[in-house]
Structures are given as structure tokens and as C-alpha cells.
Amino acid sequence: MSAPDSTPETAPSCPRCDSTDTEIITKSPVPDVWVVYGCRVCFYGWRSTEPDYATDSRKYNPQFKINPADIPNFSVLPTIPKLRDE
């Protein structure tokens, strides 16, 4: 029998937009090795094993922070065109 997984059942707040609307995407097959989290607001994803500058909101580079109120004003990326027939 394997050891119980002691990973928290809730995800931490998002380091990029500070939202608490986050989720656990997946966990490592070996308990307590890593967890992948995702933000439902800004779609940022991060692993529990990344350095604190990528996982801690206080240490996340302010140049890359996102204000959730600004997201609706972001421009939409164009679709990728279909391949040409050759």
C-alpha cells in the first residue's frame, strides 16, 4: 500500500493575477513529488517544484503581473490560417 498523498486539496492563489480561483490540474504519480496548478482567471499554470519567483505572488516579477479587470480588454490573437494546398 502506498503512503497517503499529503498534497493540499486546494490550490494556492495565482502568482500572476492573485486570484483565488485556482485548481489542481494534476499530481505526480508518486505521492508528494509535484503538483501542477492552474488559474481559471488568467490561465497561468505552475508546478509546485518551481522556484518561488514563479510561485510566490510577492516575489513574482511585477512586470508580468496581470490585473484580472484588464483581461477583457486584451486583444484577441488571430487564428492560425489553414495550410495551403501544394
N, CA, C and O atoms as CSV, one atom per row, in Angstrom:
chain,resi,resn,atom,element,x,y,z
A,1,MET,N,N,0.854,-1.183,0.000
A,1,MET,CA,C,0.000,0.000,0.000
A,1,MET,C,C,0.893,1.237,0.000
A,1,MET,O,O,1.900,1.269,0.707
A,2,SER,N,N,0.545,2.235,-0.768
A,2,SER,CA,C,1.353,3.457,-0.854
A,2,SER,C,C,1.003,4.416,0.270
A,2,SER,O,O,-0.064,4.340,0.880
A,3,ALA,N,N,1.933,5.314,0.520
A,3,ALA,CA,C,1.720,6.333,1.559
A,3,ALA,C,C,0.637,7.298,1.117
A,3,ALA,O,O,0.510,7.554,-0.080
A,4,PRO,N,N,-0.147,7.844,2.032
A,4,PRO,CA,C,-1.190,8.807,1.644
A,4,PRO,C,C,-0.576,10.074,1.063
A,4,PRO,O,O,0.496,10.515,1.476
A,5,ASP,N,N,-1.272,10.636,0.110
A,5,ASP,CA,C,-0.822,11.874,-0.539
A,5,ASP,C,C,-1.174,13.041,0.373
A,5,ASP,O,O,-2.349,13.282,0.650
A,6,SER,N,N,-0.146,13.778,0.849
A,6,SER,CA,C,-0.403,14.886,1.777
A,6,SER,C,C,-0.468,16.230,1.070
A,6,SER,O,O,-0.419,17.271,1.726
A,7,THR,N,N,-0.578,16.229,-0.266
A,7,THR,CA,C,-0.711,17.462,-1.019
A,7,THR,C,C,-2.021,18.141,-0.635
A,7,THR,O,O,-3.047,17.470,-0.528
A,8,PRO,N,N,-2.010,19.457,-0.424
A,8,PRO,CA,C,-3.254,20.140,-0.079
A,8,PRO,C,C,-4.320,19.924,-1.158
A,8,PRO,O,O,-4.003,19.820,-2.343
A,9,GLU,N,N,-5.555,19.860,-0.743
A,9,GLU,CA,C,-6.653,19.638,-1.686
A,9,GLU,C,C,-7.093,20.915,-2.388
A,9,GLU,O,O,-7.913,20.868,-3.305
A,10,THR,N,N,-6.557,22.048,-1.966
A,10,THR,CA,C,-6.871,23.314,-2.634
A,10,THR,C,C,-5.581,23.923,-3.174
A,10,THR,O,O,-4.503,23.750,-2.604
A,11,ALA,N,N,-5.717,24.625,-4.264
A,11,ALA,CA,C,-4.550,25.257,-4.888
A,11,ALA,C,C,-4.290,26.611,-4.238
A,11,ALA,O,O,-5.216,27.263,-3.755
A,12,PRO,N,N,-3.027,27.031,-4.228
A,12,PRO,CA,C,-2.723,28.370,-3.710
A,12,PRO,C,C,-3.233,29.447,-4.663
A,12,PRO,O,O,-3.615,29.148,-5.794
A,13,SER,N,N,-3.240,30.686,-4.211
A,13,SER,CA,C,-3.666,31.774,-5.093
A,13,SER,C,C,-2.673,31.924,-6.240
A,13,SER,O,O,-1.520,31.506,-6.133
A,14,CYS,N,N,-3.126,32.517,-7.328
A,14,CYS,CA,C,-2.323,32.653,-8.538
A,14,CYS,C,C,-1.216,33.683,-8.335
A,14,CYS,O,O,-1.485,34.804,-7.904
A,15,PRO,N,N,0.032,33.310,-8.645
A,15,PRO,CA,C,1.131,34.270,-8.501
A,15,PRO,C,C,1.050,35.419,-9.503
A,15,PRO,O,O,1.573,36.502,-9.239
A,16,ARG,N,N,0.402,35.200,-10.648
A,16,ARG,CA,C,0.384,36.226,-11.694
A,16,ARG,C,C,-0.743,37.236,-11.507
A,16,ARG,O,O,-0.527,38.433,-11.697
A,17,CYS,N,N,-1.942,36.780,-11.138
A,17,CYS,CA,C,-3.063,37.732,-11.028
A,17,CYS,C,C,-3.665,37.797,-9.624
A,17,CYS,O,O,-4.614,38.547,-9.392
A,18,ASP,N,N,-3.123,37.021,-8.691
A,18,ASP,CA,C,-3.574,36.996,-7.296
A,18,ASP,C,C,-4.986,36.458,-7.110
A,18,ASP,O,O,-5.565,36.623,-6.036
A,19,SER,N,N,-5.548,35.827,-8.115
A,19,SER,CA,C,-6.883,35.234,-7.994
A,19,SER,C,C,-6.831,34.004,-7.100
A,19,SER,O,O,-5.826,33.295,-7.056
A,20,THR,N,N,-7.908,33.764,-6.402
A,20,THR,CA,C,-8.031,32.525,-5.635
A,20,THR,C,C,-8.816,31.481,-6.404
A,20,THR,O,O,-9.064,30.387,-5.898
A,21,ASP,N,N,-9.209,31.813,-7.627
A,21,ASP,CA,C,-9.944,30.872,-8.480
A,21,ASP,C,C,-8.933,29.994,-9.224
A,21,ASP,O,O,-8.747,30.114,-10.435
A,22,THR,N,N,-8.291,29.113,-8.462
A,22,THR,CA,C,-7.257,28.233,-8.993
A,22,THR,C,C,-7.652,26.786,-8.747
A,22,THR,O,O,-8.577,26.499,-7.987
A,23,GLU,N,N,-6.940,25.884,-9.401
A,23,GLU,CA,C,-7.261,24.473,-9.237
A,23,GLU,C,C,-6.004,23.624,-9.349
A,23,GLU,O,O,-4.988,24.045,-9.902
A,24,ILE,N,N,-6.104,22.433,-8.812
A,24,ILE,CA,C,-5.052,21.449,-9.010
A,24,ILE,C,C,-5.346,20.768,-10.341
A,24,ILE,O,O,-6.407,20.171,-10.523
A,25,ILE,N,N,-4.394,20.864,-11.273
A,25,ILE,CA,C,-4.569,20.254,-12.590
A,25,ILE,C,C,-4.239,18.767,-12.532
A,25,ILE,O,O,-5.002,17.929,-13.013
A,26,THR,N,N,-3.094,18.452,-11.938
A,26,THR,CA,C,-2.686,17.054,-11.800
A,26,THR,C,C,-1.633,16.939,-10.706
A,26,THR,O,O,-1.025,17.926,-10.292
A,27,LYS,N,N,-1.439,15.721,-10.257
A,27,LYS,CA,C,-0.415,15.418,-9.248
A,27,LYS,C,C,0.511,14.342,-9.808
A,27,LYS,O,O,0.140,13.583,-10.703
A,28,SER,N,N,1.708,14.296,-9.267
A,28,SER,CA,C,2.660,13.282,-9.713
A,28,SER,C,C,2.137,11.888,-9.382
A,28,SER,O,O,1.409,11.701,-8.407
A,29,PRO,N,N,2.519,10.909,-10.206
A,29,PRO,CA,C,2.100,9.538,-9.916
A,29,PRO,C,C,2.688,9.016,-8.599
A,29,PRO,O,O,2.109,8.142,-7.954
A,30,VAL,N,N,3.833,9.557,-8.214
A,30,VAL,CA,C,4.441,9.221,-6.925
A,30,VAL,C,C,3.964,10.286,-5.941
A,30,VAL,O,O,4.204,11.471,-6.171
A,31,PRO,N,N,3.308,9.909,-4.871
A,31,PRO,CA,C,2.760,10.897,-3.939
A,31,PRO,C,C,3.793,11.890,-3.424
A,31,PRO,O,O,4.940,11.536,-3.149
A,32,ASP,N,N,3.360,13.139,-3.302
A,32,ASP,CA,C,4.137,14.225,-2.694
A,32,ASP,C,C,5.401,14.621,-3.450
A,32,ASP,O,O,6.331,15.143,-2.835
A,33,VAL,N,N,5.468,14.391,-4.760
A,33,VAL,CA,C,6.639,14.790,-5.533
A,33,VAL,C,C,6.403,16.138,-6.193
A,33,VAL,O,O,7.246,17.026,-6.069
A,34,TRP,N,N,5.287,16.325,-6.891
A,34,TRP,CA,C,4.962,17.601,-7.513
A,34,TRP,C,C,3.462,17.693,-7.771
A,34,TRP,O,O,2.752,16.689,-7.802
A,35,VAL,N,N,3.007,18.923,-7.955
A,35,VAL,CA,C,1.608,19.217,-8.280
A,35,VAL,C,C,1.626,20.295,-9.350
A,35,VAL,O,O,2.463,21.196,-9.305
A,36,VAL,N,N,0.715,20.213,-10.310
A,36,VAL,CA,C,0.561,21.273,-11.300
A,36,VAL,C,C,-0.735,22.015,-10.974
A,36,VAL,O,O,-1.805,21.417,-10.856
A,37,TYR,N,N,-0.607,23.337,-10.832
A,37,TYR,CA,C,-1.745,24.199,-10.527
A,37,TYR,C,C,-2.095,25.035,-11.750
A,37,TYR,O,O,-1.248,25.263,-12.614
A,38,GLY,N,N,-3.333,25.490,-11.822
A,38,GLY,CA,C,-3.739,26.370,-12.901
A,38,GLY,C,C,-4.704,27.426,-12.398
A,38,GLY,O,O,-5.480,27.194,-11.471
A,39,CYS,N,N,-4.639,28.595,-13.030
A,39,CYS,CA,C,-5.528,29.703,-12.683
A,39,CYS,C,C,-6.669,29.748,-13.689
A,39,CYS,O,O,-6.434,29.735,-14.898
A,40,ARG,N,N,-7.890,29.802,-13.203
A,40,ARG,CA,C,-9.061,29.863,-14.084
A,40,ARG,C,C,-9.313,31.284,-14.599
A,40,ARG,O,O,-10.143,31.477,-15.487
A,41,VAL,N,N,-8.613,32.272,-14.056
A,41,VAL,CA,C,-8.822,33.661,-14.457
A,41,VAL,C,C,-7.858,34.064,-15.564
A,41,VAL,O,O,-8.289,34.529,-16.619
A,42,CYS,N,N,-6.555,33.891,-15.335
A,42,CYS,CA,C,-5.555,34.348,-16.315
A,42,CYS,C,C,-4.876,33.186,-17.050
A,42,CYS,O,O,-4.029,33.400,-17.917
A,43,PHE,N,N,-5.256,31.959,-16.694
A,43,PHE,CA,C,-4.758,30.741,-17.346
A,43,PHE,C,C,-3.271,30.489,-17.108
A,43,PHE,O,O,-2.642,29.752,-17.868
A,44,TYR,N,N,-2.712,31.081,-16.079
A,44,TYR,CA,C,-1.326,30.794,-15.710
A,44,TYR,C,C,-1.271,29.396,-15.109
A,44,TYR,O,O,-2.172,28.998,-14.371
A,45,GLY,N,N,-0.233,28.664,-15.419
A,45,GLY,CA,C,-0.023,27.345,-14.842
A,45,GLY,C,C,1.357,27.267,-14.229
A,45,GLY,O,O,2.306,27.839,-14.766
A,46,TRP,N,N,1.487,26.566,-13.109
A,46,TRP,CA,C,2.782,26.449,-12.456
A,46,TRP,C,C,2.866,25.125,-11.695
A,46,TRP,O,O,1.857,24.557,-11.278
A,47,ARG,N,N,4.106,24.656,-11.530
A,47,ARG,CA,C,4.378,23.434,-10.780
A,47,ARG,C,C,4.804,23.793,-9.363
A,47,ARG,O,O,5.399,24.844,-9.126
A,48,SER,N,N,4.498,22.926,-8.450
A,48,SER,CA,C,4.886,23.149,-7.054
A,48,SER,C,C,6.401,23.120,-6.873
A,48,SER,O,O,6.907,23.603,-5.860
A,49,THR,N,N,7.121,22.569,-7.822
A,49,THR,CA,C,8.576,22.450,-7.711
A,49,THR,C,C,9.321,23.631,-8.321
A,49,THR,O,O,10.552,23.656,-8.294
A,50,GLU,N,N,8.606,24.610,-8.870
A,50,GLU,CA,C,9.268,25.767,-9.471
A,50,GLU,C,C,9.802,26.699,-8.385
A,50,GLU,O,O,9.333,26.664,-7.248
A,51,PRO,N,N,10.789,27.538,-8.736
A,51,PRO,CA,C,11.330,28.487,-7.752
A,51,PRO,C,C,10.260,29.475,-7.285
A,51,PRO,O,O,9.260,29.695,-7.969
A,52,ASP,N,N,10.485,30.060,-6.122
A,52,ASP,CA,C,9.479,30.956,-5.543
A,52,ASP,C,C,9.198,32.190,-6.387
A,52,ASP,O,O,8.119,32.768,-6.257
A,53,TYR,N,N,10.118,32.621,-7.248
A,53,TYR,CA,C,9.817,33.778,-8.091
A,53,TYR,C,C,8.736,33.455,-9.132
A,53,TYR,O,O,8.199,34.370,-9.758
A,54,ALA,N,N,8.413,32.190,-9.325
A,54,ALA,CA,C,7.345,31.798,-10.247
A,54,ALA,C,C,6.098,31.313,-9.511
A,54,ALA,O,O,5.050,31.130,-10.130
A,55,THR,N,N,6.200,31.104,-8.206
A,55,THR,CA,C,5.075,30.542,-7.461
A,55,THR,C,C,4.565,31.430,-6.327
A,55,THR,O,O,3.454,31.230,-5.834
A,56,ASP,N,N,5.359,32.397,-5.917
A,56,ASP,CA,C,5.001,33.269,-4.800
A,56,ASP,C,C,4.610,34.643,-5.345
A,56,ASP,O,O,5.421,35.321,-5.976
A,57,SER,N,N,3.396,35.037,-5.105
A,57,SER,CA,C,2.878,36.303,-5.623
A,57,SER,C,C,3.743,37.498,-5.223
A,57,SER,O,O,3.904,38.437,-6.002
A,58,ARG,N,N,4.292,37.463,-4.025
A,58,ARG,CA,C,5.116,38.583,-3.542
A,58,ARG,C,C,6.449,38.676,-4.273
A,58,ARG,O,O,7.046,39.751,-4.340
A,59,LYS,N,N,6.921,37.556,-4.821
A,59,LYS,CA,C,8.215,37.529,-5.498
A,59,LYS,C,C,8.078,37.448,-7.023
A,59,LYS,O,O,9.077,37.490,-7.741
A,60,TYR,N,N,6.842,37.331,-7.510
A,60,TYR,CA,C,6.596,37.259,-8.950
A,60,TYR,C,C,6.947,38.615,-9.579
A,60,TYR,O,O,6.602,39.664,-9.034
A,61,ASN,N,N,7.626,38.587,-10.714
A,61,ASN,CA,C,8.072,39.825,-11.361
A,61,ASN,C,C,6.878,40.752,-11.641
A,61,ASN,O,O,5.972,40.366,-12.380
A,62,PRO,N,N,6.858,41.960,-11.069
A,62,PRO,CA,C,5.724,42.870,-11.258
A,62,PRO,C,C,5.463,43.237,-12.719
A,62,PRO,O,O,4.336,43.581,-13.073
A,63,GLN,N,N,6.485,43.168,-13.566
A,63,GLN,CA,C,6.286,43.476,-14.989
A,63,GLN,C,C,5.359,42.465,-15.665
A,63,GLN,O,O,4.761,42.764,-16.700
A,64,PHE,N,N,5.241,41.281,-15.087
A,64,PHE,CA,C,4.430,40.229,-15.697
A,64,PHE,C,C,3.122,39.971,-14.957
A,64,PHE,O,O,2.379,39.052,-15.303
A,65,LYS,N,N,2.842,40.784,-13.937
A,65,LYS,CA,C,1.579,40.640,-13.216
A,65,LYS,C,C,0.430,41.080,-14.121
A,65,LYS,O,O,0.597,41.937,-14.989
A,66,ILE,N,N,-0.728,40.481,-13.902
A,66,ILE,CA,C,-1.922,40.804,-14.683
A,66,ILE,C,C,-3.031,41.220,-13.720
A,66,ILE,O,O,-3.266,40.569,-12.702
A,67,ASN,N,N,-3.700,42.310,-14.058
A,67,ASN,CA,C,-4.879,42.733,-13.310
A,67,ASN,C,C,-6.078,42.045,-13.958
A,67,ASN,O,O,-6.339,42.274,-15.139
A,68,PRO,N,N,-6.818,41.205,-13.222
A,68,PRO,CA,C,-7.952,40.500,-13.821
A,68,PRO,C,C,-8.977,41.425,-14.484
A,68,PRO,O,O,-9.660,41.019,-15.425
A,69,ALA,N,N,-9.086,42.663,-13.999
A,69,ALA,CA,C,-10.026,43.610,-14.602
A,69,ALA,C,C,-9.615,43.999,-16.018
A,69,ALA,O,O,-10.455,44.423,-16.811
A,70,ASP,N,N,-8.329,43.859,-16.342
A,70,ASP,CA,C,-7.834,44.218,-17.670
A,70,ASP,C,C,-8.006,43.095,-18.706
A,70,ASP,O,O,-7.909,43.352,-19.906
A,71,ILE,N,N,-8.252,41.886,-18.271
A,71,ILE,CA,C,-8.307,40.746,-19.196
A,71,ILE,C,C,-9.340,40.929,-20.306
A,71,ILE,O,O,-9.034,40.604,-21.454
A,72,PRO,N,N,-10.539,41.427,-20.034
A,72,PRO,CA,C,-11.498,41.592,-21.138
A,72,PRO,C,C,-11.022,42.571,-22.221
A,72,PRO,O,O,-11.527,42.540,-23.343
A,73,ASN,N,N,-10.059,43.434,-21.895
A,73,ASN,CA,C,-9.561,44.416,-22.859
A,73,ASN,C,C,-8.357,43.923,-23.656
A,73,ASN,O,O,-7.878,44.622,-24.549
A,74,PHE,N,N,-7.865,42.726,-23.342
A,74,PHE,CA,C,-6.732,42.185,-24.088
A,74,PHE,C,C,-7.146,41.914,-25.524
A,74,PHE,O,O,-8.286,41.533,-25.790
A,75,SER,N,N,-6.224,42.110,-26.438
A,75,SER,CA,C,-6.543,41.832,-27.837
A,75,SER,C,C,-6.598,40.317,-28.060
A,75,SER,O,O,-5.930,39.542,-27.375
A,76,VAL,N,N,-7.397,39.934,-29.019
A,76,VAL,CA,C,-7.561,38.525,-29.357
A,76,VAL,C,C,-6.527,38.172,-30.413
A,76,VAL,O,O,-6.370,38.879,-31.408
A,77,LEU,N,N,-5.828,37.075,-30.185
A,77,LEU,CA,C,-4.849,36.648,-31.168
A,77,LEU,C,C,-5.552,36.112,-32.406
A,77,LEU,O,O,-6.587,35.456,-32.291
A,78,PRO,N,N,-5.007,36.380,-33.583
A,78,PRO,CA,C,-5.639,35.859,-34.791
A,78,PRO,C,C,-5.509,34.336,-34.861
A,78,PRO,O,O,-4.591,33.748,-34.288
A,79,THR,N,N,-6.431,33.724,-35.563
A,79,THR,CA,C,-6.363,32.277,-35.737
A,79,THR,C,C,-5.228,31.933,-36.684
A,79,THR,O,O,-4.800,32.759,-37.490
A,80,ILE,N,N,-4.761,30.734,-36.579
A,80,ILE,CA,C,-3.708,30.253,-37.482
A,80,ILE,C,C,-4.377,29.858,-38.796
A,80,ILE,O,O,-5.319,29.065,-38.792
A,81,PRO,N,N,-3.904,30.401,-39.922
A,81,PRO,CA,C,-4.564,30.076,-41.197
A,81,PRO,C,C,-4.361,28.606,-41.561
A,81,PRO,O,O,-3.420,27.957,-41.104
A,82,LYS,N,N,-5.250,28.109,-42.380
A,82,LYS,CA,C,-5.141,26.741,-42.863
A,82,LYS,C,C,-3.917,26.625,-43.773
A,82,LYS,O,O,-3.503,27.593,-44.411
A,83,LEU,N,N,-3.357,25.437,-43.817
A,83,LEU,CA,C,-2.218,25.190,-44.690
A,83,LEU,C,C,-2.653,25.292,-46.159
A,83,LEU,O,O,-3.775,24.937,-46.521
A,84,ARG,N,N,-1.741,25.782,-46.978
A,84,ARG,CA,C,-2.035,25.868,-48.416
A,84,ARG,C,C,-1.936,24.499,-49.043
A,84,ARG,O,O,-1.114,23.677,-48.637
A,85,ASP,N,N,-2.752,24.259,-50.009
A,85,ASP,CA,C,-2.614,23.035,-50.800
A,85,ASP,C,C,-1.442,23.209,-51.745
A,85,ASP,O,O,-1.331,24.227,-52.428
A,86,GLU,N,N,-0.585,22.234,-51.783
A,86,GLU,CA,C,0.575,22.358,-52.681
A,86,GLU,C,C,0.565,21.245,-53.690
A,86,GLU,O,O,1.457,21.170,-54.536
